Amino acid sequence: MKKMINATHIEGLLYEHKLEKKVTGENSKNPGTEYISGTIDIATDDNGVNIVPVHFTYVTEKTSKGNTNATFGMLNNIIEGN
């Protein structure tokens, strides 16, 4: 059986976002972990007619292997307006 790769590539401009920084609760596997969740909307045309929503459920600063998570950094920049 062929290994499936779940990947996509979207190019455009950030149209809008509904991202939030949150912290996991006491009953979590890793309590007190800061993470980002929410949606970014990408405009794929110059007129802002075609908007593609991209949802992020749970993005932490570190990967499961302890490396820096580039997605967290990118989403954090969006939240901070950089």
Secondary structure, 3 states (H helix, E strand, C coil): CCCCCCCCCCCCEEEEEEEEEEECCCCCCCCCCEEEEEEEEEECCCCCCCEEEEEEEEEECECCCCCECHHHHHHHHHHHCC
